[in-house]
Amino acid sequence: MKIGVIADTHIPGVSNSLPQEVKAAFANVDLILHAGDIYAPSVLDELEELAPVLAAKGDDDYATSDDRRVKESHTLTLGGLQLKLVHKMPAQIFRAWMAGEIEPGEVNRGMDILIFGHTHCDLIGKCQGILLMNPGSPTFPKHPSALGTVGILRIQSGEADPLIIHL
């Protein structure tokens, strides 16, 4: 399974539409996961022309409250792996990640992959066996000298292969 991973599009606001590079990066994906701060549901409609879309509600997503695709979080089992989609990384995982260590029992057991946004900075890493993935932002990157980033997550036979794409 090939999954397009995107976050923090902030449309309209920083941009009026998704960059064409996002659509090219997400060609032939089976599913698109948006990790919040969507702003307008039309962004999800545009992405849904490429593949089915699920989204986590971001802290600025007031206009998406009635959208069936948007929830506080989504928990999915894909290819034998449990994946959780949220907007903000849970604080205990963030603290452990930043400190380079984690106390046993702090992490949600059974989760294999955590996809999150909010920071506008791309990240792929592992924390106590959990794959952490933040695709950054395609339209509002932390360092706005160019277009930002999105992610591709391939899941096959119980293995996850994450990739960040610089647009």
C-alpha positions as CSV (number, residue, x, y, z in Angstrom):
1,M,0.0,0.0,0.0
2,K,1.3,3.5,-0.9
3,I,0.0,6.3,1.3
4,G,0.4,10.0,0.7
5,V,1.1,11.9,3.9
6,I,0.5,15.7,4.1
7,A,-0.1,18.3,6.9
8,D,-0.4,22.0,7.6
9,T,-1.6,23.1,4.1
10,H,-3.2,26.3,5.6
11,I,-5.3,26.9,2.5
12,P,-6.5,29.5,2.0
13,G,-4.1,31.6,4.0
14,V,-0.6,31.0,2.9
15,S,-1.7,29.8,-0.5
16,N,-4.9,29.6,-2.5
17,S,-4.5,26.0,-3.7
18,L,-2.3,22.9,-3.5
19,P,0.9,23.1,-5.5
20,Q,0.9,20.9,-8.6
21,E,4.0,19.2,-7.1
22,V,1.8,17.7,-4.4
23,K,-0.5,16.1,-7.0
24,A,2.6,14.7,-8.8
25,A,4.1,13.3,-5.6
26,F,0.8,11.6,-4.8
27,A,0.2,10.0,-8.2
28,N,-0.9,6.4,-7.8
29,V,-1.3,6.5,-4.0
30,D,-3.9,4.3,-2.4
31,L,-4.8,6.6,0.5
32,I,-4.0,10.1,1.6
33,L,-3.6,11.0,5.3
34,H,-3.7,14.7,6.2
35,A,-2.4,15.5,9.7
36,G,-4.4,18.7,10.2
37,D,-4.5,22.5,9.8
38,I,-6.3,22.0,6.6
39,Y,-8.4,25.2,6.9
40,A,-10.8,24.7,3.9
41,P,-12.5,21.3,3.2
42,S,-11.9,22.1,-0.5
43,V,-8.3,21.0,0.1
44,L,-9.6,17.5,1.0
45,D,-11.9,17.5,-2.0
46,E,-8.9,18.3,-4.2
47,L,-6.8,15.5,-2.6
48,E,-9.8,13.1,-2.9
49,E,-9.6,13.4,-6.7
50,L,-6.4,11.4,-6.3
51,A,-7.3,8.8,-3.6
52,P,-9.5,8.4,-0.5
53,V,-8.6,10.9,2.2
54,L,-8.7,10.9,6.0
55,A,-7.7,13.9,8.1
56,A,-6.9,14.7,11.7
57,K,-8.5,18.0,13.0
58,G,-5.8,20.6,13.5
59,D,-5.9,23.4,16.0
60,D,-6.9,25.9,13.3
61,D,-9.5,23.7,11.5
62,Y,-12.8,25.5,12.4
63,A,-14.4,25.1,8.9
64,T,-13.9,21.3,8.8
65,S,-16.1,20.4,11.9
66,D,-18.9,18.8,9.8
67,D,-16.6,17.0,7.4
68,R,-16.9,13.2,7.6
69,R,-13.2,12.7,6.7
70,V,-12.0,14.8,9.7
71,K,-11.7,13.5,13.2
72,E,-9.6,14.4,16.2
73,S,-7.5,11.3,15.4
74,H,-7.8,8.2,13.2
75,T,-6.5,4.7,14.2
76,L,-6.1,2.4,11.3
77,T,-4.7,-1.1,10.8
78,L,-2.9,-1.2,7.4
79,G,-0.8,-4.1,6.2
80,G,-0.7,-5.6,9.7
81,L,0.5,-2.4,11.3
82,Q,-1.4,-0.1,13.6
83,L,-1.2,3.6,12.5
84,K,-2.4,6.6,14.4
85,L,-3.0,9.9,12.7
86,V,-3.1,13.1,14.8
87,H,-2.3,16.8,14.4
88,K,0.0,17.2,17.4
89,M,2.4,14.6,18.6
90,P,1.4,13.6,22.2
91,A,3.4,15.5,24.7
92,Q,5.0,12.4,26.4
93,I,6.3,11.1,23.1
94,F,7.6,14.6,22.1
95,R,9.4,15.0,25.4
96,A,11.0,11.6,25.2
97,W,11.9,12.2,21.5
98,M,13.6,15.5,22.3
99,A,15.4,14.0,25.3
100,G,16.6,11.0,23.4
101,E,15.1,8.6,25.9
102,I,11.7,7.5,27.1
103,E,10.3,5.9,30.2
104,P,8.8,2.4,29.8
105,G,5.1,2.5,29.7
106,E,4.7,6.1,28.5
107,V,4.0,5.2,24.9
108,N,0.7,3.9,23.7
109,R,1.4,0.2,23.4
110,G,0.4,-1.5,20.2
111,M,0.9,1.5,18.0
112,D,3.4,0.9,15.2
113,I,3.3,4.3,13.4
114,L,2.4,7.8,14.6
115,I,1.7,10.4,11.9
116,F,1.5,14.0,13.0
117,G,1.9,17.6,11.8
118,H,1.7,20.9,13.6
119,T,5.5,21.8,13.6
120,H,5.8,22.4,9.8
121,C,9.1,20.5,10.0
122,D,9.5,17.1,8.4
123,L,10.7,14.3,10.5
124,I,11.2,10.5,10.3
125,G,12.4,8.7,13.4
126,K,11.8,6.0,15.8
127,C,10.9,6.2,19.5
128,Q,10.6,3.0,21.5
129,G,9.8,1.0,18.4
130,I,7.2,3.5,17.1
131,L,7.8,5.0,13.7
132,L,7.3,8.8,13.9
133,M,6.5,10.6,10.7
134,N,5.8,14.3,10.2
135,P,5.5,15.3,6.5
136,G,6.2,19.0,7.2
137,S,4.1,21.4,5.2
138,P,4.0,21.8,1.4
139,T,2.8,25.4,1.5
140,F,4.0,26.8,4.8
141,P,7.4,25.3,5.6
142,K,9.3,26.3,8.6
143,H,12.0,27.9,6.4
144,P,10.0,29.4,3.5
145,S,12.7,29.7,0.9
146,A,10.9,27.3,-1.4
147,L,8.0,24.9,-1.5
148,G,7.9,22.5,1.5
149,T,7.5,18.8,1.9
150,V,5.1,15.9,1.9
151,G,5.6,12.2,2.7
152,I,5.1,8.8,1.2
153,L,4.6,5.8,3.4
154,R,4.8,2.4,1.9
155,I,3.4,-0.5,4.0
156,Q,3.9,-4.0,2.8
157,S,4.1,-7.3,4.6
158,G,4.1,-5.7,8.0
159,E,6.9,-3.4,7.2
160,A,6.7,0.4,6.8
161,D,9.0,2.4,4.5
162,P,8.7,6.2,5.0
163,L,10.0,8.9,2.6
164,I,10.0,12.7,2.7
165,I,9.7,14.4,-0.6
166,H,11.0,17.9,-1.0
167,L,8.8,19.7,-3.5
